[in-house]
Amino acid sequence: MTIFNGLLKFYAYVFHLAVSTFLIGLAILATTGHEALHLEMLPFNQERLVSRVSMMALVGFICIFLALVRIFEIVFPLWSLGLLVLMVWGFFFTPYSFHGAIGLKGALFLVLATLLALYGSLMVLMPQRRNRW
């Protein structure tokens, strides 16, 4: 594995760990707070939004763990692809509206970062070279 592929793989792990941590943080804040969670870009109804966001975070953590310990590596790229599809669909193919050009640039940056993480997650499936001593 080249250094570039290793860095992409590391980036994918860190990115998805950050996304899963962010999602579980949102779910905790929505559960303990007095305000309702409003994420119009997600395809979930308001009553089940907190539980679905919690489940997404849990699935993300499980996929990262399974890929790290090399038990079931295929779930990590599938999780990454699902997250990318959810972001692209939610930001650009729903009635969700951006607050000016800065909101659009932020969404595009997030989608590009997720696309790069998808490519890095595919590096998990590459066979590892073994040293022959």
Buried (B, 14 or more C-beta within 10 A) or exposed (E): EEEEBEEBBEBBBEBBBEBBEEBBEBBBEBEEEEEEBEBEBBEBEEEEBBEBBBBBBBBBBBBBEBBEEEEEBEBBBEBBBBBBEBBBBBBBEEEBEBEEEEEBEEBEEEBEBBBBBBBBBBBBEEEEEEEEE
